[in-house]
Amino acid sequence: MEYYGRLQQPDTLGESSRSHIHVPEDASTIPSPQRSRKKKVILLSLLSVALIVAAAISAVILIGLPGGVSDRPESAIHRKPTQAISRTCSKTRYPDLCVNSLLDFPGSLTASERDLVHISFNMTLQRLSKALYFSSGISYLQMEPRVRSAYDDCLELLDDSVDSLSRSLVSVSSTTSTQDVLTWLSAALTNQDTCAEGFADLSGSVRDQMAARLKDLSELVSNCLAIFSGADTDDFSGVPIQNRRRLMENDMSVENADGLPRWLSRKERELLEMPISAIQADIVVSHDGNGTYKTIAEAIKKAPEHSSRRTIIYVRAGRYVEENLKVGRKKTNLMFIGDGKGKTVISGGKSVADKVTTFHTASFAATGAGFIARDMTFENTAGPGKHQAVALRVGADHGVVYRCNIIGYQDTLYVHSNRQFFRECDIYGTVDFIFGNAAVVFQNCSIYARKPMPQQKNTITAQNRKDPNQNTGISIHACRILATSDLEASKGSFPTYLGRPWKMYARVVYMLSYMGDHIHPHGWLEWNTSSFALDTLYYGEYMNYGPGGAVGQRVKWPGYRVITSKVEASKFTVAQFIYGSSWLPSTGVAFLAGLSI
């Protein structure tokens, strides 16, 4: 069978797998007891905080319900659902699970539909917290490296999901933007999906135990999304999911006078355009010892946690080969500034051939909210023969990458989750080299397809939106879709496609972008030549140009559309798709809020 990417494989832990290596589990690797104990202590501490928050919120909610907890008789689980529960659960994709889980929760039988929104969030948060607690309890087990990698991913992702649900639960009663809650729930669902994918090609007791602990979590988060959204969506209208209880009308106004959305402060806007010599960095990284630290890892470690203040880390020119650098969830509002593309280079060489998950291969990963990178290069040097090898993974909400190179082959850029913006970046790769499930806009970027391995086809995007209520997708706006010189010389042998659907509701739009003649006339490629997702995906093109931009021979799938309406196309702009008018300007990155070039 021809291999050019991931194989779609049904699995009880996930819908499909993006990895190609089947590794049987064994007991050859024993984790350090000190490491296991340390991780367990940290996770249990996090869990305690989450449960305390959940308990406090539960008390407030349930006290406010008629009769409170005591109003629910012990036999309530055997009773029929109330009209409020039936109406609420009818909006979900998993109504039976919704009914049973709500009936099992104190106060649900006297709750209104409004109260059930809170209860569904609270119940799901508690289930996630329990899953994290019990999953952490098997860290002492002996695991083969590939299993350990998938297991560690799940602990991190479960922890992130507990945080996302906690924020959502606190925000659902406040004036916080509806889109914030939808974003965090969408991210939590993506986290569960990524966790499952890590185990998709594995077998053994650890996989089985994790499957038991993760059971129904994705479906419960999906139900929260549907209940909060309040209505089914019609993807073929081209309109991203919009909550019917809109709280964001005022946030969708025009951008600031400087053309930037308003998600960053004036100081941060200035930082992104300010010459390096004028910037007062908090931390300086330099190989020669003339900075604060010699390594980026040290700088990240010393940066403050949970900071609302912008921390600037200036990384001087040089090649920094530090495997698996990570800006974790607690490291908020970090800004990395380099000396320019090709001058400050962060390099790694991990790949799935090293018996780790794709998620684990990233040379640099960022999940801390407010992450910004400017004037740097991120690369993965594993090469095409080692398949999945991520250069940069971003799961940071309100993340910005500006004037950066991102270089790899397969799976170069993992736009994992939350809201992201890329401007004036050069991105290089072959198979699925921009992939993930963030709500992300690329603007004024150059996207280069490289020469792949023999028998491979280039696919630029692999978007993995798995639920129609997720407010996610990839928007490529006013960019250049180009071929590198090595591909240019042999492009007849290696067709390049705009994308292929990784998950059922994949959503990708190209707008007002130049496309070179290396783009195949059909434009888009099936997932491993199957009919998977062709009627549920949303692929759109709007007023692209260049020799590869002609749409006359494009695919005829039900989910593909040539966008002719400016109103529809505008739904995928910065101002509307990532709601950048409320957060992006403070980053200082120039951007187009609307369609105009």
C-alpha positions as CSV (number, residue, x, y, z in Angstrom):
1,M,0.0,0.0,0.0
2,E,1.3,3.4,-0.9
3,Y,2.3,5.4,2.1
4,Y,2.3,9.2,2.1
5,G,1.0,10.1,5.5
6,R,-1.2,8.8,8.3
7,L,-3.4,5.8,8.1
8,Q,-6.9,6.2,9.4
9,Q,-7.6,3.3,11.8
10,P,-10.8,2.9,13.8
11,D,-10.0,2.5,17.5
12,T,-11.8,2.4,20.8
13,L,-9.6,5.1,22.1
14,G,-9.9,7.5,19.1
15,E,-11.5,7.9,15.7
16,S,-8.3,7.9,13.8
17,S,-4.6,7.6,14.2
18,R,-2.0,10.0,12.7
19,S,0.9,7.6,13.6
20,H,2.3,4.8,11.5
21,I,4.3,2.8,13.9
22,H,2.8,-0.1,15.8
23,V,4.8,-0.7,19.0
24,P,3.9,-3.6,21.3
25,E,4.0,-2.8,25.0
26,D,6.6,-4.4,27.2
27,A,8.2,-3.8,30.5
28,S,11.7,-2.9,29.4
29,T,11.7,0.6,30.7
30,I,11.2,1.4,34.4
31,P,10.6,5.1,35.1
32,S,12.6,6.7,37.8
33,P,10.8,6.3,41.2
34,Q,11.8,9.8,42.1
35,R,10.4,11.1,38.9
36,S,7.1,9.2,39.3
37,R,6.7,10.3,42.9
38,K,7.4,13.9,42.0
39,K,4.9,13.9,39.1
40,K,2.3,12.2,41.3
41,V,2.7,14.8,44.0
42,I,2.4,17.6,41.5
43,L,-0.7,16.1,39.9
44,L,-2.4,15.4,43.1
45,S,-1.8,19.0,44.2
46,L,-3.3,20.3,41.0
47,L,-6.2,17.9,41.4
48,S,-6.9,19.1,45.0
49,V,-7.0,22.7,43.8
50,A,-9.4,21.8,41.0
51,L,-11.7,19.8,43.2
52,I,-11.8,22.5,45.8
53,V,-12.8,25.0,43.1
54,A,-15.4,22.7,41.7
55,A,-16.8,21.9,45.1
56,A,-17.1,25.6,45.9
57,I,-18.8,26.4,42.7
58,S,-21.1,23.3,43.1
59,A,-22.1,24.6,46.5
60,V,-23.1,28.0,45.1
61,I,-25.0,26.5,42.2
62,L,-26.8,23.8,44.2
63,I,-27.7,26.1,47.1
64,G,-29.4,28.3,44.5
65,L,-31.5,25.4,43.2
66,P,-34.9,24.7,44.7
67,G,-34.6,22.2,47.4
68,G,-30.8,21.9,46.9
69,V,-29.1,18.5,47.2
70,S,-31.6,17.1,49.7
71,D,-34.5,17.5,47.2
72,R,-33.2,14.6,45.2
73,P,-34.4,11.2,46.4
74,E,-32.1,8.2,46.3
75,S,-34.2,6.6,43.6
76,A,-33.9,9.6,41.3
77,I,-31.6,7.8,39.0
78,H,-34.4,5.4,38.1
79,R,-36.9,8.1,37.4
80,K,-37.7,9.6,34.0
81,P,-35.9,12.8,33.1
82,T,-37.6,16.1,33.6
83,Q,-38.7,18.2,30.7
84,A,-35.8,20.5,31.3
85,I,-33.3,17.6,31.1
86,S,-35.0,16.2,28.0
87,R,-34.9,19.5,26.2
88,T,-31.3,20.2,27.2
89,C,-30.1,16.7,26.2
90,S,-32.0,16.9,22.9
91,K,-29.4,19.5,21.7
92,T,-26.5,17.1,22.2
93,R,-24.8,14.5,20.1
94,Y,-24.9,12.0,22.9
95,P,-28.4,12.4,24.4
96,D,-28.6,9.1,26.3
97,L,-25.3,9.8,28.0
98,C,-26.4,13.3,28.7
99,V,-29.7,12.2,30.4
100,N,-28.0,9.5,32.4
101,S,-25.2,11.6,33.6
102,L,-27.4,14.5,34.6
103,L,-29.9,12.3,36.4
104,D,-26.9,11.0,38.4
105,F,-26.0,14.5,39.6
106,P,-27.5,16.1,42.8
107,G,-30.0,18.9,42.1
108,S,-30.7,18.0,38.4
109,L,-34.3,16.9,39.0
110,T,-35.3,20.4,40.2
111,A,-33.0,22.3,37.8
112,S,-34.0,24.7,35.1
113,E,-32.4,24.5,31.7
114,R,-30.2,27.4,32.7
115,D,-29.1,25.6,35.8
116,L,-28.4,22.5,33.7
117,V,-25.7,24.3,31.8
118,H,-23.9,24.8,35.1
119,I,-24.5,21.2,36.2
120,S,-23.3,19.7,33.0
121,F,-20.0,21.7,33.3
122,N,-19.6,20.8,36.9
123,M,-20.3,17.1,36.4
124,T,-17.9,17.0,33.5
125,L,-15.2,18.8,35.5
126,Q,-15.6,16.3,38.3
127,R,-15.3,13.4,35.9
128,L,-12.1,14.9,34.3
129,S,-10.6,15.4,37.8
130,K,-11.3,11.9,38.8
131,A,-9.8,10.6,35.5
132,L,-6.7,12.7,36.2
133,Y,-6.4,11.4,39.8
134,F,-6.8,7.7,38.9
135,S,-4.6,8.0,35.8
136,S,-1.8,9.5,37.9
137,G,-2.1,6.5,40.2
138,I,-0.6,4.1,37.7
139,S,2.6,6.1,37.0
140,Y,4.6,3.5,38.9
141,L,3.9,0.8,36.3
142,Q,6.7,-0.3,34.0
143,M,6.2,1.1,30.5
144,E,7.9,0.7,27.2
145,P,9.1,4.2,25.9
146,R,6.3,4.7,23.4
147,V,3.7,3.8,26.0
148,R,5.3,6.1,28.6
149,S,5.2,8.9,26.0
150,A,1.5,8.4,25.4
151,Y,0.8,8.1,29.1
152,D,2.7,11.3,29.9
153,D,0.8,13.2,27.2
154,C,-2.5,12.1,28.7
155,L,-1.6,13.4,32.1
156,E,-0.6,16.7,30.7
157,L,-3.7,16.9,28.5
158,L,-6.0,15.9,31.3
159,D,-4.5,18.5,33.6
160,D,-5.0,21.2,30.9
161,S,-8.6,20.0,30.4
162,V,-9.3,20.3,34.1
163,D,-8.1,23.9,33.9
164,S,-10.2,24.6,30.8
165,L,-13.4,23.3,32.4
166,S,-12.6,25.1,35.6
167,R,-12.3,28.4,33.7
168,S,-15.4,27.7,31.7
169,L,-17.5,26.9,34.8
170,V,-16.4,30.1,36.5
171,S,-17.0,32.1,33.3
172,V,-20.4,30.7,32.3
173,S,-22.2,32.9,34.9
174,S,-20.1,36.0,34.2
175,T,-19.9,38.6,31.4
176,T,-16.9,36.7,29.9
177,S,-17.2,36.5,26.1
178,T,-19.2,33.5,25.0
179,Q,-16.3,32.7,22.6
180,D,-13.9,32.3,25.5
181,V,-16.0,29.5,26.9
182,L,-16.5,27.9,23.5
183,T,-12.7,28.1,22.9
184,W,-11.9,26.4,26.2
185,L,-14.4,23.7,25.8
186,S,-13.2,23.1,22.2
187,A,-9.6,22.8,23.6
188,A,-10.7,20.4,26.3
189,L,-12.3,18.2,23.6
190,T,-9.2,18.4,21.5
191,N,-7.1,17.4,24.5
192,Q,-9.1,14.2,25.0
193,D,-8.8,13.4,21.3
194,T,-5.0,13.8,21.4
195,C,-4.7,11.7,24.5
196,A,-6.7,8.9,22.8
197,E,-4.6,9.1,19.6
198,G,-1.4,8.6,21.6
199,F,-2.6,5.1,22.5
200,A,-4.4,4.3,19.2
201,D,-1.7,1.9,17.8
202,L,-0.7,0.4,21.2
203,S,-1.9,-2.5,23.2
204,G,-1.4,-3.8,26.7
205,S,-2.6,-3.2,30.3
206,V,-1.7,0.5,30.5
207,R,-3.7,1.2,27.3
208,D,-6.6,-0.8,28.7
209,Q,-6.5,1.0,32.1
210,M,-6.3,4.4,30.4
211,A,-9.2,3.5,28.1
212,A,-11.3,2.7,31.2
213,R,-10.4,6.0,32.9
214,L,-11.1,8.1,29.7
215,K,-14.4,6.4,29.0
216,D,-17.1,8.9,27.9
217,L,-14.9,12.0,28.7
218,S,-14.9,13.2,25.1
219,E,-18.6,12.7,24.8
220,L,-19.3,14.6,28.0
221,V,-17.2,17.6,26.9
222,S,-19.0,17.4,23.5
223,N,-22.3,17.6,25.3
224,C,-21.2,20.6,27.3
225,L,-20.3,22.3,24.0
226,A,-23.7,21.5,22.5
227,I,-25.7,22.5,25.6
228,F,-23.8,25.8,25.9
229,S,-24.1,26.5,22.2
230,G,-27.8,26.1,22.5
231,A,-28.5,25.2,18.9
232,D,-27.3,22.9,16.1
233,T,-25.0,24.5,13.5
234,D,-25.1,24.3,9.8
235,D,-21.5,24.2,8.6
236,F,-22.4,24.6,5.0
237,S,-23.6,28.1,5.6
238,G,-19.9,28.9,6.1
239,V,-20.6,30.6,9.4
240,P,-18.4,29.4,12.3
241,I,-20.3,28.3,15.4
242,Q,-21.9,31.3,17.1
243,N,-23.6,31.0,20.5
244,R,-27.2,32.1,20.4
245,R,-26.7,33.8,23.8
246,R,-24.3,36.3,22.3
247,L,-22.3,38.4,24.7
248,M,-19.8,39.5,22.3
249,E,-21.6,41.9,19.9
250,N,-19.6,44.9,21.2
251,D,-16.3,42.9,20.8
252,M,-16.8,42.5,17.1
253,S,-16.3,46.2,16.3
254,V,-13.6,47.4,13.9
255,E,-10.0,47.2,14.7
256,N,-7.8,50.0,16.3
257,A,-6.5,52.8,14.1
258,D,-3.2,51.0,13.7
259,G,-5.0,48.1,12.0
260,L,-4.5,45.6,14.9
261,P,-7.2,43.7,16.9
262,R,-7.4,44.7,20.5
263,W,-6.3,41.6,22.3
264,L,-2.9,43.0,23.3
265,S,-2.0,46.2,25.1
266,R,-0.4,49.3,23.5
267,K,2.9,48.4,25.1
268,E,2.9,44.9,23.5
269,R,2.0,46.4,20.1
270,E,5.0,48.6,20.4
271,L,7.2,45.6,21.5
272,L,6.5,43.7,18.3
273,E,7.7,46.6,16.1
274,M,10.4,48.0,18.3
275,P,14.1,47.5,17.3
276,I,15.8,44.8,19.4
277,S,18.3,47.4,20.8
278,A,15.4,49.4,22.3
279,I,13.8,46.5,24.1
280,Q,14.3,46.1,27.8
281,A,14.4,42.3,28.2
282,D,13.6,40.6,31.6
283,I,15.8,37.6,30.7
284,V,18.6,37.4,28.1
285,V,19.8,34.0,26.7
286,S,23.2,33.9,25.1
287,H,25.6,31.0,24.3
288,D,28.6,33.1,25.2
289,G,27.7,33.6,28.8
290,N,27.0,37.3,28.5
291,G,23.3,36.9,29.1
292,T,21.2,36.0,32.1
293,Y,21.4,32.3,31.1
294,K,23.1,30.2,28.5
295,T,20.1,28.0,27.6
296,I,16.5,28.6,26.8
297,A,15.4,25.8,29.1
298,E,16.9,27.7,32.1
299,A,15.2,30.9,31.0
300,I,11.8,29.2,30.8
301,K,12.3,27.6,34.2
302,K,13.1,30.9,35.9
303,A,10.2,32.8,34.3
304,P,7.3,33.6,36.6
305,E,4.2,31.4,36.7
306,H,0.6,32.6,36.3
307,S,1.9,36.1,35.6
308,S,-0.4,38.8,34.2
309,R,2.6,40.9,33.4
310,R,4.5,40.4,30.1
311,T,7.9,38.7,30.6
312,I,10.3,39.3,27.7
313,I,13.0,36.7,27.0
314,Y,15.5,37.9,24.4
315,V,17.4,35.0,22.8
316,R,20.5,36.2,21.1
317,A,21.7,34.9,17.7
318,G,22.9,31.4,17.7
319,R,21.8,27.8,17.2
320,Y,20.1,26.4,20.3
321,V,19.9,22.6,20.2
322,E,17.7,21.8,23.2
323,E,15.3,18.9,22.8
324,N,11.7,19.3,23.7
325,L,11.6,22.9,25.0
326,K,8.2,23.6,26.6
327,V,6.4,26.7,27.8
328,G,3.9,25.0,30.1
329,R,0.4,26.1,31.0
330,K,1.6,27.9,34.1
331,K,4.1,30.1,32.2
332,T,1.7,32.8,31.0
333,N,2.5,35.9,29.0
334,L,6.0,34.9,27.9
335,M,7.4,36.7,24.8
336,F,10.4,35.3,23.0
337,I,12.3,37.7,20.8
338,G,15.2,36.6,18.6
339,D,17.6,38.4,16.3
340,G,15.8,37.4,13.2
341,K,14.8,34.5,11.0
342,G,17.8,32.2,10.5
343,K,19.8,34.0,13.2
344,T,18.2,32.8,16.4
345,V,17.5,29.1,15.7
346,I,15.8,26.7,18.1
347,S,16.4,23.2,16.8
348,G,15.5,19.7,17.7
349,G,15.5,16.3,16.0
350,K,12.8,14.2,17.8
351,S,10.5,12.1,15.7
352,V,8.1,9.2,16.1
353,A,11.0,7.0,15.1
354,D,12.3,7.7,18.6
355,K,9.3,5.8,20.0
356,V,7.5,8.9,21.2
357,T,4.1,10.3,20.2
358,T,3.8,13.1,17.6
359,F,2.7,15.4,20.4
360,H,6.0,14.7,22.1
361,T,8.3,15.3,19.1
362,A,8.0,19.1,19.1
363,S,11.3,21.0,19.2
364,F,9.5,23.8,21.0
365,A,6.0,23.7,22.5
366,A,3.9,26.4,24.1
367,T,0.7,26.1,26.1
368,G,0.9,29.1,28.4
369,A,-1.7,31.7,27.5
370,G,-0.4,34.8,25.9
371,F,2.6,33.2,24.3
372,I,4.4,35.3,21.7
373,A,7.4,34.5,19.5
374,R,9.1,37.1,17.2
375,D,12.0,37.0,14.8
376,M,13.1,33.4,15.4
377,T,13.4,30.1,13.6
378,F,11.9,26.8,14.9
379,E,13.1,23.7,13.1
380,N,13.0,19.9,13.4
381,T,16.0,18.3,11.7
382,A,14.7,14.6,11.8
383,G,14.2,14.6,8.0
384,P,11.5,13.1,5.9
385,G,12.5,9.5,6.5
386,K,11.5,9.7,10.1
387,H,8.0,10.8,9.3
388,Q,6.1,12.8,12.0
389,A,8.5,15.3,13.5
390,V,7.1,18.6,14.9
391,A,9.2,21.9,14.8
392,L,6.6,24.0,16.7
393,R,3.6,23.1,18.7
394,V,1.2,25.8,20.0
395,G,-1.7,25.2,22.3
396,A,-1.6,28.6,24.0
397,D,-4.7,30.7,24.0
398,H,-4.1,34.1,22.4
399,G,-0.8,32.8,21.0
400,V,1.0,34.9,18.4
401,V,3.9,33.9,16.1
402,Y,5.4,36.9,14.2
403,R,8.2,37.0,11.6
404,C,9.3,33.4,12.3
405,N,10.6,30.5,10.2
406,I,9.0,27.1,11.0
407,I,10.9,24.4,9.2
408,G,10.4,20.6,8.9
409,Y,8.9,17.9,6.7
410,Q,6.0,15.9,8.0
411,D,3.9,17.6,10.7
412,T,6.1,20.7,10.9
413,L,3.6,23.0,12.7
414,Y,1.1,21.6,15.2
415,V,-1.6,24.3,15.8
416,H,-3.0,22.1,18.5
417,S,-5.8,24.1,20.2
418,N,-7.2,27.5,21.4
419,R,-6.8,30.8,19.5
420,Q,-3.7,31.6,17.5
421,F,-2.4,34.1,15.0
422,F,0.6,33.8,12.6
423,R,1.9,36.8,10.7
424,E,4.7,37.1,8.2
425,C,6.0,33.6,8.9
426,D,7.7,31.2,6.5
427,I,6.5,27.6,7.0
428,Y,8.1,24.6,5.2
429,G,7.0,21.0,5.0
430,T,5.7,18.0,3.1
431,V,2.9,15.8,4.6
432,D,0.2,17.5,6.7
433,F,2.7,20.1,7.7
434,I,0.1,22.5,9.2
435,F,-2.1,20.4,11.3
436,G,-4.2,20.5,14.5
437,N,-7.5,21.9,15.9
438,A,-6.9,25.5,16.9
439,A,-8.9,28.4,15.7
440,V,-6.0,29.9,13.8
441,V,-5.5,32.6,11.2
442,F,-2.3,32.8,9.0
443,Q,-1.8,36.2,7.4
444,N,0.8,37.4,5.0
445,C,2.7,34.1,5.4
446,S,4.7,32.2,2.8
447,I,3.8,28.5,2.9
448,Y,6.4,26.3,1.2
449,A,5.9,22.8,0.0
450,R,9.2,20.8,-0.1
451,K,10.2,17.8,-2.1
452,P,8.9,14.8,-0.2
453,M,10.0,11.2,-0.1
454,P,9.4,8.9,-3.2
455,Q,5.7,7.9,-3.5
456,Q,4.5,10.7,-1.2
457,K,2.1,13.4,-1.9
458,N,2.4,16.8,-0.3
459,T,-0.6,18.0,1.8
460,I,-0.4,21.4,3.4
461,T,-3.1,21.1,6.0
462,A,-4.7,18.3,8.1
463,Q,-7.4,19.8,10.3
464,N,-8.9,17.7,13.0
465,R,-12.1,19.3,14.1
466,K,-14.2,16.3,15.4
467,D,-17.3,18.1,16.6
468,P,-19.5,20.5,14.7
469,N,-19.8,22.7,17.8
470,Q,-16.1,23.4,18.1
471,N,-15.2,27.0,17.0
472,T,-12.0,25.8,15.3
473,G,-10.4,25.7,11.9
474,I,-7.6,26.9,9.8
475,S,-7.9,30.2,7.9
476,I,-5.1,31.1,5.4
477,H,-5.6,34.7,4.4
478,A,-3.5,36.8,2.0
479,C,-0.7,34.3,2.0
480,R,1.6,32.9,-0.7
481,I,1.5,29.1,-1.4
482,L,4.8,28.3,-2.9
483,A,7.2,25.5,-3.8
484,T,10.8,25.3,-2.7
485,S,13.5,25.0,-5.4
486,D,14.0,21.3,-4.9
487,L,10.2,20.7,-5.4
488,E,10.0,23.1,-8.3
489,A,12.5,21.0,-10.2
490,S,10.4,17.9,-9.9
491,K,6.9,19.1,-9.1
492,G,5.4,16.9,-11.8
493,S,6.3,13.8,-9.8
494,F,5.0,15.1,-6.4
495,P,1.6,16.7,-6.4
496,T,0.8,19.2,-3.7
497,Y,-2.7,19.5,-2.2
498,L,-4.2,22.2,-0.1
499,G,-5.3,19.8,2.6
500,R,-7.0,16.5,3.5
501,P,-9.5,15.9,6.3
502,W,-8.0,14.3,9.4
503,K,-11.4,14.4,11.3
504,M,-15.0,14.4,10.5
505,Y,-15.7,18.1,10.6
506,A,-12.3,19.4,9.2
507,R,-12.5,23.1,8.4
508,V,-10.0,25.0,6.2
509,V,-10.3,28.1,4.1
510,Y,-7.9,29.8,1.7
511,M,-8.7,33.4,1.0
512,L,-7.1,36.0,-1.3
513,S,-3.9,34.0,-1.5
514,Y,-1.4,33.4,-4.3
515,M,-1.1,29.7,-5.3
516,G,1.8,28.4,-7.4
517,D,1.5,25.9,-10.2
518,H,2.6,23.0,-8.0
519,I,-0.9,22.9,-6.5
520,H,-2.8,20.0,-8.1
521,P,-5.9,21.1,-10.1
522,H,-8.2,19.1,-7.8
523,G,-7.0,21.2,-4.9
524,W,-7.8,18.8,-2.1
525,L,-7.1,15.2,-1.3
526,E,-9.2,12.4,0.4
527,W,-8.0,10.9,3.7
528,N,-6.2,7.9,2.4
529,T,-8.4,7.7,-0.7
530,S,-11.6,7.0,1.2
531,S,-14.9,8.9,1.3
532,F,-14.3,9.8,4.9
533,A,-15.7,13.2,5.9
534,L,-16.4,14.4,2.4
535,D,-19.9,15.5,3.2
536,T,-19.2,16.8,6.7
537,L,-16.0,18.8,6.2
538,Y,-15.9,22.5,5.3
539,Y,-13.3,23.4,2.7
540,G,-13.5,26.8,1.1
541,E,-11.7,29.0,-1.3
542,Y,-12.3,32.7,-1.9
543,M,-10.7,34.8,-4.6
544,N,-7.3,33.1,-4.7
545,Y,-5.1,33.8,-7.7
546,G,-2.0,32.5,-9.4
547,P,-1.6,29.4,-11.6
548,G,-2.7,27.1,-8.9
549,G,-5.7,29.1,-7.8
550,A,-8.1,28.1,-10.7
551,V,-11.1,26.3,-9.3
552,G,-12.6,24.8,-12.5
553,Q,-11.2,21.3,-11.8
554,R,-11.6,21.3,-8.1
555,V,-13.1,18.4,-6.2
556,K,-16.9,18.0,-6.2
557,W,-17.3,16.9,-2.6
558,P,-20.5,18.0,-0.8
559,G,-18.4,19.8,1.8
560,Y,-16.2,21.8,-0.6
561,R,-17.3,25.2,-1.8
562,V,-16.1,28.1,-3.8
563,I,-17.0,31.0,-1.6
564,T,-18.6,33.8,-3.6
565,S,-20.1,35.8,-0.7
566,K,-18.0,38.5,1.0
567,V,-20.2,38.0,4.1
568,E,-19.4,34.3,4.2
569,A,-15.7,34.9,3.6
570,S,-15.6,37.5,6.3
571,K,-16.5,34.9,8.9
572,F,-12.9,33.5,8.5
573,T,-11.1,36.8,9.1
574,V,-9.2,37.8,12.2
575,A,-12.1,40.0,13.5
576,Q,-14.7,37.2,13.4
577,F,-12.9,33.8,13.3
578,I,-10.5,34.3,16.2
579,Y,-12.3,37.4,17.5
580,G,-9.0,39.2,17.3
581,S,-10.6,42.6,17.6
582,S,-10.6,42.1,21.4
583,W,-7.1,40.7,22.0
584,L,-4.7,40.8,19.0
585,P,-3.9,44.5,18.9
586,S,-2.1,44.3,22.2
587,T,0.5,41.9,20.7
588,G,1.7,44.6,18.4
589,V,1.4,42.4,15.3
590,A,0.1,44.1,12.2
591,F,-2.9,42.3,10.8
592,L,-6.0,42.6,8.7
593,A,-9.2,42.5,10.7
594,G,-11.3,42.2,7.6
595,L,-10.8,40.9,4.0
596,S,-9.0,43.9,2.5
597,I,-5.4,43.4,1.4
